[in-house]
Amino acid sequence: MRPWPWHDRPAYAETDYPHTAFGWSALQSLRTGKYLYVQAPRRELYDEVADAKAEHNLAAESTAAADTLASRLDGIRQKTSSHREAPKAAVDPMANENWPRLDTFQGAATFRRQMP
């Protein structure tokens, strides 16, 4: 039983850390109702009521639930993702000259002293 009312709301999460740090796949997850679905190279599905520690992957046994949650997760990603390139920031060349040089030890020390 879940004591917190926010547990009844779907929650989406993603991380690129495994990809950027180790070259592994990024992960996405969707927690909704009693299920936790994890989109990974091998998808994972856990019944959080019966398996609070997420030790028993049900994705192979409960394909309908896993497929439904995978579809919902993809829908969330499509609604919230953009394939557009982020706009380039305009940098004032004069402002750039006022920053201490960070490519030398002395510049890094100067920069640290200037920080509040």
URTAFEN-V726408 format. One line per field, one symbol per residue. psi: psi as a letter, one per 30 degrees, with the letter a starting at -180 (. if undefined). A space follows every 10 residues. Layout:
psi = ???
This chain:
psi = kkfkffffkk kkllkfeeee efgaklkklk kkbfkjkkjl ejlkkkjfef ifghfjkgee eieeeeeeee eeeeeeeeef lkgkkkkkkk kjeeeeffkl kggleeeeee eeffk.
